[in-house]
């Protein structure tokens, strides 16, 4: 059974005239009559009673009309859904992100993505980088991660290389400085992430300090930046944080830029190298466009 035969039948059933139905379908009347005959032959019963002056539906035709309309609606919906999916307007994306990506980058990305692709369902998961990387093989479609180099099997786009800030408690001797060098922080107690949970960020910060001539002394550990800042405000130590953390306007904290050229933190978008879809491409395009407007943007730099 062909959809064009169903469309022809619906046109005749609604017009109750082969002539008007043929005009509506932009075909000649004889081919239209042949299509209806083929359809009735395939079904095995008359759907229309015809006379030289009149066309009416049989009982079978009345029932068939309802189902034919539904089938055509479903077919049209299937075609439109396929087209929208191909344009990245329908589908499902599971997005992993580190907590710092939610401060400045993720909110405008999500707003823009929902405006462009409202039919794509997003599942958002806040996960540390180390847990995201293996999950990209099956559970995650895309991840926003920190301090990740190029890895086999992954496609990486470097979004931001954010300058680091020294988060200092108000009243700290360096809090009034316009900028500091890492070496000036050598004697300070540090609030750091636990290495067991976030080794990449921990190792990156420790390596920066060692390149400045000292190993940081860990006073306390924290799993997230809000906790870290709370400990800084309470006077337990200082912290090195990416620029985006300034969005957390914590009372009792002063952010002072660190001038060492290498004192940056990289935020990247990563996907499995063999995973792609129109929805994923839309998310990738929007994310890079938003990142291009943020401090530390590397939009003009190399993409991998």
C-alpha positions in Angstrom: 0.0 0.0 0.0 1.5 3.3 -1.1 1.1 6.6 0.8 0.2 8.4 -2.5 -2.8 6.1 -2.8 -3.9 7.0 0.8 -3.5 10.7 0.0 -5.6 10.3 -3.1 -8.3 8.4 -1.2 -8.4 11.0 1.5 -8.7 13.8 -1.1 -11.6 12.1 -2.8 -13.3 11.3 0.5 -13.0 14.9 1.7 -14.0 16.5 -1.6 -16.6 13.8 -2.5 -15.7 14.6 -6.1 -13.0 13.1 -8.3 -12.7 16.3 -10.3 -12.1 18.5 -7.3 -9.8 15.9 -5.7 -7.7 15.8 -8.9 -7.4 19.6 -8.9 -6.4 19.5 -5.3 -3.7 16.9 -5.9 -2.6 18.5 -9.2 -3.1 15.3 -11.2 -5.4 14.3 -14.0 -8.7 12.6 -13.1 -8.1 9.2 -14.9 -4.9 8.4 -12.9 -6.7 9.4 -9.7 -9.5 7.0 -10.5 -6.9 4.2 -11.2 -5.2 4.8 -7.9 -8.5 4.4 -6.0 -9.3 1.2 -7.9 -5.9 -0.2 -7.0 -6.4 0.7 -3.4 -9.8 -0.9 -3.2 -8.5 -4.0 -5.0 -5.6 -4.3 -2.5 -8.0 -3.9 0.4 -10.7 -6.2 -1.1 -13.7 -4.0 -0.7 -15.3 -0.8 -2.1 -14.4 2.4 -0.2 -16.4 4.8 -2.4 -19.8 4.6 -4.3 -19.7 6.4 -7.5 -22.3 7.6 -9.9 -22.1 10.1 -12.7 -23.3 12.8 -10.4 -22.4 11.6 -6.9 -19.6 10.1 -4.8 -20.1 8.8 -1.2 -18.2 6.8 1.3 -19.2 3.2 2.0 -19.2 2.1 5.6 -15.8 0.5 5.1 -14.6 3.8 3.5 -15.7 5.8 6.6 -13.6 3.6 8.9 -10.7 3.5 6.5 -10.7 7.3 6.2 -10.0 7.7 9.9 -7.1 5.3 9.8 -5.8 6.7 6.5 -5.7 10.2 8.0 -3.8 9.0 11.1 -1.3 7.1 8.9 -0.6 10.1 6.8 -0.2 12.3 9.9 2.2 9.7 11.4 4.2 9.6 8.1 4.4 13.3 7.9 5.6 13.4 11.5 8.2 10.8 10.9 9.6 12.7 7.9 9.7 16.0 9.9 11.2 14.3 12.9 13.9 12.8 10.7 14.7 16.1 9.1 14.8 17.9 12.5 17.1 15.2 13.9 19.4 15.6 10.9 19.4 19.4 11.7 20.3 18.7 15.3 16.9 19.9 16.6 15.8 16.5 18.0 17.5 13.8 20.0 19.3 13.2 23.3 22.6 14.4 24.7 24.3 13.5 27.9 26.7 16.2 29.0 29.3 15.8 31.7 30.9 18.9 33.2 33.2 19.9 36.0 31.7 22.3 38.6 33.7 25.3 37.4 32.2 25.0 33.9 28.8 25.9 35.5 30.0 29.3 36.7 30.3 31.3 33.4 30.3 28.9 30.4 27.5 26.5 30.9 24.5 28.8 31.6 24.7 30.8 28.3 25.5 27.5 26.4 22.4 25.9 27.7 20.2 28.9 27.0 21.5 29.2 23.4 21.2 25.4 22.9 17.6 25.2 24.1 16.7 28.2 21.9 18.2 26.5 18.8 17.3 22.9 19.6 14.3 22.8 22.0 13.5 19.2 20.9 16.8 17.8 22.1 16.7 16.4 25.6 19.7 17.3 27.7 20.9 15.1 30.6 23.4 17.1 32.7 25.9 15.3 35.0 28.3 17.1 37.2 31.3 14.8 37.3 35.0 15.3 37.9 37.3 15.1 34.9 38.8 11.7 35.9 35.3 10.1 35.9 34.2 11.8 32.6 37.1 10.5 30.5 36.2 6.7 30.7 32.4 7.6 30.6 32.8 9.2 27.2 33.1 5.6 25.7 29.5 4.9 26.5 27.6 7.0 29.1 28.5 10.5 28.0 28.1 12.2 24.7 30.3 15.2 25.5 32.3 16.4 28.5 33.7 19.7 29.8 36.9 18.9 31.6 40.0 20.6 33.1 43.7 20.0 32.5 43.3 17.3 29.8 45.9 16.8 27.1 45.2 15.1 23.7 44.3 11.5 24.4 43.9 8.6 22.0 40.3 7.9 21.1 39.1 11.4 22.1 38.5 14.5 20.2 39.4 17.6 22.2 38.6 21.3 21.6 40.5 23.6 23.9 37.9 26.3 24.9 39.6 28.4 27.5 43.1 29.0 28.9 42.0 30.9 32.0 44.6 32.9 34.0 44.8 31.8 37.6 43.9 34.0 40.5 45.1 33.9 44.1 42.0 33.7 46.3 43.1 35.4 49.5 41.2 36.3 52.7 40.4 39.9 53.3 43.2 41.4 55.4 45.9 39.2 53.9 49.1 41.2 53.3 49.0 40.5 49.6 45.2 41.3 49.2 45.8 44.9 48.3 48.3 44.1 45.6 47.1 44.5 41.9 48.9 41.2 41.1 51.2 38.6 42.6 53.8 36.1 41.5 53.6 32.5 42.5 56.9 32.8 44.3 55.3 35.3 46.7 53.0 32.6 47.9 55.7 30.1 48.8 55.2 30.4 52.6 51.4 30.3 52.4 49.2 27.4 53.5 47.2 26.1 50.5 43.6 24.8 50.1 43.9 22.1 47.4 41.8 19.5 45.8 42.5 16.0 47.1 44.8 14.4 44.6 43.1 11.0 44.8 39.9 12.5 43.4 41.2 15.2 40.9 44.8 14.3 40.1 45.0 16.4 36.9 44.1 19.7 38.6 46.2 18.9 41.7 49.3 17.9 39.7 48.9 21.0 37.5 48.9 23.4 40.4 51.7 21.6 42.2 53.8 21.6 39.1 53.3 25.4 38.7 54.3 26.0 42.2 57.4 23.8 41.9 58.4 25.7 38.7 58.3 28.8 40.9 60.7 27.3 43.3 58.5 25.8 46.1 56.2 22.9 46.9 52.8 24.0 48.2 52.0 23.2 51.8 48.5 21.7 52.0 46.5 23.1 54.9 43.1 21.7 54.0 41.5 19.8 51.1 38.2 20.6 49.4 36.2 18.8 46.7 34.6 21.9 45.1 35.5 25.6 44.7 32.6 26.9 46.9 34.0 24.9 49.8 37.5 25.9 49.0 36.5 29.6 49.1 34.7 29.1 52.4 37.9 27.8 53.9 39.9 30.7 52.5 37.4 33.2 53.9 37.7 31.4 57.3 41.5 32.0 57.2 42.6 28.4 56.7 44.8 29.2 53.7 44.8 30.5 50.2 43.8 28.9 46.9 44.7 29.1 43.2 41.6 29.3 41.1 40.7 29.9 37.4 39.3 33.2 36.5 35.7 31.9 36.2 35.6 31.4 40.0 35.2 35.1 40.4 31.6 34.5 39.5 31.3 33.1 43.1 31.1 36.5 44.9 32.1 35.1 48.2 32.2 37.5 51.1 35.6 37.8 52.8 37.5 36.9 49.6 39.9 38.9 47.4 41.0 37.7 44.0 44.4 38.8 42.9 45.7 37.9 39.4 48.8 35.7 39.2 51.3 37.1 36.7 53.4 33.9 35.9 52.9 33.2 32.2 52.2 29.5 32.8 49.7 30.1 35.6 46.6 29.2 33.7 43.9 26.5 33.8 42.6 24.9 30.6 39.0 24.0 30.1 38.3 21.7 27.1 35.3 20.1 25.4 35.9 16.4 24.7 34.0 13.7 22.9 34.7 10.2 21.8 36.5 10.4 18.4 34.0 8.1 16.8 30.9 9.7 18.2 29.0 12.4 16.2 25.5 13.6 15.5 23.8 16.7 14.4 22.8 17.5 18.0 26.3 17.0 19.2 27.6 19.2 16.4 25.2 21.9 17.4 26.2 21.7 21.1 29.9 21.9 20.1 29.3 24.9 17.8 27.4 26.8 20.5 29.9 26.0 23.2 32.9 27.2 21.2 31.0 30.4 20.3 30.1 31.2 23.9 33.6 30.4 25.1 35.0 32.8 22.5 33.4 35.7 24.5 34.9 34.7 27.9 38.2 35.6 29.5 40.9 33.2 28.5 39.3 32.4 25.2 41.4 30.4 22.8 38.9 30.6 19.9 41.6 31.7 17.5 44.0 29.0 18.6 44.4 25.4 17.4 41.6 23.0 17.6 42.1 19.2 17.8 
